[in-house]
Amino acid sequence: MLPHDVRHPPPYNSPMSYYERHVFFCLNQRDDGSACCANHHAAEMQEHAKSRIKELDLNGEGKIRINKSGCLDRCQEGPCVVVYPDGVWYTYVDVHDIDEIIDRHLIKGEVVERLRI
């Protein structure tokens, strides 16, 4: 459970970090043809997550930030996303998986075990 509703961020001078949750999508593209997140539409999934968070008015100070990342070195496990400060790693197949991560983990604070890596 979150210490407060992410729709109403704490004051900036609170002991929490600037964002309640910071989400990184690996967008790495490997030139040698080996497994990489870019081959699984990672850029489109990151844009979907970013747009959805904005639509829900969950972006900004004290809320949620969706970022692009270089290689997170877990490509053999499928495309990956990591949620901080929780330190939870996910893989995904499509936008339905991304929406489940948003709805359950980012909003409700529940880890989505079926997608966890």
CYANA upper distance limits for C-alpha pairs under 8 A (distance plus 0.5 A):
  1 MET  CA    108 LYS  CA      7.31
  1 MET  CA    109 GLY  CA      5.87
  1 MET  CA    110 GLU  CA      8.13
  2 LEU  CA      6 VAL  CA      8.27
  2 LEU  CA    108 LYS  CA      7.98
  2 LEU  CA    109 GLY  CA      6.69
  4 HIS  CA      8 HIS  CA      7.96
  4 HIS  CA      9 PRO  CA      7.97
  4 HIS  CA     10 PRO  CA      8.10
  5 ASP  CA      9 PRO  CA      7.54
  6 VAL  CA     20 GLU  CA      7.74
  6 VAL  CA     58 LEU  CA      7.28
  6 VAL  CA     62 GLY  CA      7.76
  6 VAL  CA     63 LYS  CA      5.94
  6 VAL  CA     64 ILE  CA      8.36
  6 VAL  CA    107 ILE  CA      7.70
  7 ARG  CA     57 ASP  CA      7.72
  7 ARG  CA     58 LEU  CA      6.47
  7 ARG  CA     63 LYS  CA      7.54
  8 HIS  CA     63 LYS  CA      8.50
  9 PRO  CA     61 GLU  CA      7.64
  9 PRO  CA     62 GLY  CA      5.15
  9 PRO  CA     63 LYS  CA      6.58
 10 PRO  CA     14 SER  CA      6.96
 10 PRO  CA     62 GLY  CA      6.71
 11 PRO  CA     62 GLY  CA      8.31
 12 TYR  CA     18 TYR  CA      7.63
 12 TYR  CA     61 GLU  CA      8.17
 12 TYR  CA     62 GLY  CA      7.78
 16 MET  CA     20 GLU  CA      7.83
 17 SER  CA     62 GLY  CA      8.01
 18 TYR  CA     61 GLU  CA      6.35
 18 TYR  CA     62 GLY  CA      6.04
 19 TYR  CA     60 GLY  CA      7.83
 19 TYR  CA     61 GLU  CA      6.20
 19 TYR  CA     62 GLY  CA      4.97
 19 TYR  CA     63 LYS  CA      5.68
 19 TYR  CA     64 ILE  CA      6.21
 19 TYR  CA     65 ARG  CA      7.11
 20 GLU  CA     62 GLY  CA      5.67
 20 GLU  CA     63 LYS  CA      5.37
 20 GLU  CA     64 ILE  CA      6.25
 20 GLU  CA     85 PRO  CA      8.39
 21 ARG  CA     63 LYS  CA      7.12
 21 ARG  CA     64 ILE  CA      5.43
 21 ARG  CA     65 ARG  CA      7.01
 21 ARG  CA     83 VAL  CA      7.10
 21 ARG  CA     84 TYR  CA      6.02
 21 ARG  CA     85 PRO  CA      6.67
 21 ARG  CA     86 ASP  CA      8.28
 21 ARG  CA    106 LEU  CA      7.76
 22 HIS  CA     64 ILE  CA      6.39
 22 HIS  CA     65 ARG  CA      5.40
 22 HIS  CA     66 ILE  CA      6.73
 22 HIS  CA     67 ASN  CA      8.00
 22 HIS  CA     83 VAL  CA      6.34
 22 HIS  CA     84 TYR  CA      5.55
 22 HIS  CA     85 PRO  CA      7.44
 23 VAL  CA     64 ILE  CA      8.11
 23 VAL  CA     65 ARG  CA      6.60
 23 VAL  CA     66 ILE  CA      5.35
 23 VAL  CA     67 ASN  CA      6.48
 23 VAL  CA     81 VAL  CA      7.38
 23 VAL  CA     82 VAL  CA      6.23
 23 VAL  CA     83 VAL  CA      5.03
 23 VAL  CA     84 TYR  CA      6.72
 24 PHE  CA     66 ILE  CA      6.70
 24 PHE  CA     67 ASN  CA      5.40
 24 PHE  CA     68 LYS  CA      6.15
 24 PHE  CA     69 SER  CA      6.22
 24 PHE  CA     81 VAL  CA      6.03
 24 PHE  CA     82 VAL  CA      5.86
 24 PHE  CA     83 VAL  CA      7.10
 25 PHE  CA     42 ALA  CA      7.53
 25 PHE  CA     46 GLN  CA      6.56
 25 PHE  CA     66 ILE  CA      8.22
 25 PHE  CA     67 ASN  CA      6.79
 25 PHE  CA     68 LYS  CA      5.60
 25 PHE  CA     69 SER  CA      5.99
 25 PHE  CA     80 CYS  CA      6.82
 25 PHE  CA     81 VAL  CA      5.09
 25 PHE  CA     82 VAL  CA      7.35
 26 CYS  CA     37 CYS  CA      6.65
 26 CYS  CA     38 ALA  CA      8.26
 26 CYS  CA     42 ALA  CA      7.41
 26 CYS  CA     68 LYS  CA      6.81
 26 CYS  CA     69 SER  CA      5.20
 26 CYS  CA     70 GLY  CA      6.05
 26 CYS  CA     71 CYS  CA      6.17
 26 CYS  CA     72 LEU  CA      6.51
 26 CYS  CA     79 PRO  CA      7.56
 26 CYS  CA     80 CYS  CA      6.41
 26 CYS  CA     81 VAL  CA      6.81
 27 LEU  CA     37 CYS  CA      6.14
 27 LEU  CA     38 ALA  CA      5.64
 27 LEU  CA     42 ALA  CA      6.03
 27 LEU  CA     43 ALA  CA      6.52
 27 LEU  CA     68 LYS  CA      6.96
 27 LEU  CA     69 SER  CA      6.39
 27 LEU  CA     70 GLY  CA      6.30
 27 LEU  CA     71 CYS  CA      7.35
 28 ASN  CA     36 CYS  CA      6.63
 28 ASN  CA     37 CYS  CA      6.23
 28 ASN  CA     38 ALA  CA      6.04
 28 ASN  CA     69 SER  CA      7.99
 28 ASN  CA     70 GLY  CA      5.72
 28 ASN  CA     71 CYS  CA      5.44
 29 GLN  CA     36 CYS  CA      6.31
 29 GLN  CA     37 CYS  CA      7.28
 29 GLN  CA     38 ALA  CA      5.61
 29 GLN  CA     39 ASN  CA      7.74
 30 ARG  CA     34 SER  CA      6.86
 30 ARG  CA     35 ALA  CA      7.89
 30 ARG  CA     36 CYS  CA      6.55
 35 ALA  CA     39 ASN  CA      7.98
 35 ALA  CA     75 CYS  CA      6.31
 35 ALA  CA     76 GLN  CA      6.60
 35 ALA  CA     78 GLY  CA      8.33
 36 CYS  CA     40 HIS  CA      8.11
 36 CYS  CA     75 CYS  CA      5.57
 36 CYS  CA     76 GLN  CA      8.01
 36 CYS  CA     78 GLY  CA      8.03
 36 CYS  CA     79 PRO  CA      7.48
 37 CYS  CA     41 HIS  CA      7.77
 37 CYS  CA     42 ALA  CA      6.26
 37 CYS  CA     75 CYS  CA      6.54
 37 CYS  CA     78 GLY  CA      7.17
 37 CYS  CA     79 PRO  CA      4.83
 37 CYS  CA     80 CYS  CA      7.34
 38 ALA  CA     42 ALA  CA      5.60
 38 ALA  CA     43 ALA  CA      7.31
 38 ALA  CA     79 PRO  CA      8.15
 40 HIS  CA     78 GLY  CA      8.44
 40 HIS  CA     79 PRO  CA      6.79
 40 HIS  CA     93 VAL  CA      8.23
 41 HIS  CA     45 MET  CA      6.81
 42 ALA  CA     46 GLN  CA      6.59
 42 ALA  CA     79 PRO  CA      7.30
 43 ALA  CA     47 GLU  CA      6.72
 43 ALA  CA     68 LYS  CA      8.43
 44 GLU  CA     48 HIS  CA      6.60
 45 MET  CA     49 ALA  CA      6.71
 45 MET  CA     94 ASP  CA      7.91
 45 MET  CA     95 VAL  CA      6.93
 45 MET  CA     98 ILE  CA      7.62
 46 GLN  CA     50 LYS  CA      6.63
 46 GLN  CA     66 ILE  CA      7.78
 46 GLN  CA     67 ASN  CA      7.93
 46 GLN  CA     68 LYS  CA      7.49
 47 GLU  CA     51 SER  CA      6.51
 48 HIS  CA     52 ARG  CA      6.56
 48 HIS  CA     95 VAL  CA      7.79
 49 ALA  CA     53 ILE  CA      6.62
 49 ALA  CA     66 ILE  CA      7.47
 49 ALA  CA     98 ILE  CA      7.15
 49 ALA  CA     99 ASP  CA      7.92
 49 ALA  CA    102 ILE  CA      8.08
 50 LYS  CA     54 LYS  CA      6.78
 50 LYS  CA     65 ARG  CA      8.28
 50 LYS  CA     66 ILE  CA      5.97
 50 LYS  CA     67 ASN  CA      8.42
 51 SER  CA     55 GLU  CA      6.62
 52 ARG  CA     56 LEU  CA      6.70
 53 ILE  CA     57 ASP  CA      6.73
 53 ILE  CA     58 LEU  CA      5.75
 53 ILE  CA     59 ASN  CA      6.42
 53 ILE  CA     64 ILE  CA      7.94
 53 ILE  CA    102 ILE  CA      8.38
 54 LYS  CA     58 LEU  CA      6.46
 54 LYS  CA     59 ASN  CA      6.01
 58 LEU  CA     63 LYS  CA      6.12
 58 LEU  CA     64 ILE  CA      6.33
 59 ASN  CA     63 LYS  CA      5.96
 59 ASN  CA     64 ILE  CA      5.43
 59 ASN  CA     65 ARG  CA      6.41
 60 GLY  CA     64 ILE  CA      6.84
 60 GLY  CA     65 ARG  CA      7.25
 64 ILE  CA    106 LEU  CA      8.25
 72 LEU  CA     80 CYS  CA      8.26
 74 ARG  CA     78 GLY  CA      7.81
 74 ARG  CA     79 PRO  CA      8.33
 74 ARG  CA     80 CYS  CA      7.46
 75 CYS  CA     79 PRO  CA      6.53
 75 CYS  CA     80 CYS  CA      7.61
 77 GLU  CA     91 THR  CA      7.83
 77 GLU  CA    117 ILE  CA      7.83
 78 GLY  CA     91 THR  CA      6.44
 78 GLY  CA     92 TYR  CA      7.96
 79 PRO  CA     91 THR  CA      5.88
 79 PRO  CA     92 TYR  CA      6.90
 80 CYS  CA     89 TRP  CA      7.33
 80 CYS  CA     90 TYR  CA      6.02
 80 CYS  CA     91 THR  CA      5.09
 80 CYS  CA     92 TYR  CA      7.55
 81 VAL  CA     89 TRP  CA      6.23
 81 VAL  CA     90 TYR  CA      5.65
 81 VAL  CA     91 THR  CA      6.79
 82 VAL  CA     87 GLY  CA      7.00
 82 VAL  CA     88 VAL  CA      6.12
 82 VAL  CA     89 TRP  CA      4.89
 82 VAL  CA     90 TYR  CA      6.72
 83 VAL  CA     87 GLY  CA      6.10
 83 VAL  CA     88 VAL  CA      5.80
 83 VAL  CA     89 TRP  CA      7.00
 84 TYR  CA     88 VAL  CA      7.54
 88 VAL  CA    111 VAL  CA      8.20
 88 VAL  CA    116 ARG  CA      7.71
 89 TRP  CA    116 ARG  CA      6.22
 89 TRP  CA    117 ILE  CA      5.98
 90 TYR  CA    115 LEU  CA      5.80
 90 TYR  CA    116 ARG  CA      4.92
 90 TYR  CA    117 ILE  CA      5.82
 91 THR  CA    115 LEU  CA      6.00
 91 THR  CA    116 ARG  CA      6.94
 91 THR  CA    117 ILE  CA      6.98
 92 TYR  CA     97 ASP  CA      6.03
 92 TYR  CA     98 ILE  CA      7.25
 92 TYR  CA    115 LEU  CA      6.92
 93 VAL  CA     97 ASP  CA      6.89
 94 ASP  CA     98 ILE  CA      7.21
 95 VAL  CA     99 ASP  CA      6.51
 96 HIS  CA    100 GLU  CA      6.68
 97 ASP  CA    101 ILE  CA      6.82
 97 ASP  CA    115 LEU  CA      8.22
 98 ILE  CA    102 ILE  CA      6.78
 99 ASP  CA    103 ASP  CA      6.44
100 GLU  CA    104 ARG  CA      6.24
100 GLU  CA    105 HIS  CA      8.18
100 GLU  CA    112 VAL  CA      8.07
101 ILE  CA    105 HIS  CA      5.71
101 ILE  CA    106 LEU  CA      7.03
101 ILE  CA    111 VAL  CA      8.40
101 ILE  CA    112 VAL  CA      6.94
102 ILE  CA    106 LEU  CA      5.29
102 ILE  CA    107 ILE  CA      6.69
103 ASP  CA    107 ILE  CA      5.85
103 ASP  CA    108 LYS  CA      7.14
104 ARG  CA    108 LYS  CA      5.53
104 ARG  CA    109 GLY  CA      6.77
104 ARG  CA    110 GLU  CA      5.76
104 ARG  CA    111 VAL  CA      7.46
104 ARG  CA    112 VAL  CA      7.30
105 HIS  CA    109 GLY  CA      4.89
105 HIS  CA    110 GLU  CA      5.00
105 HIS  CA    111 VAL  CA      5.77
105 HIS  CA    112 VAL  CA      7.09
106 LEU  CA    110 GLU  CA      8.27
111 VAL  CA    116 ARG  CA      8.28
112 VAL  CA    116 ARG  CA      6.82
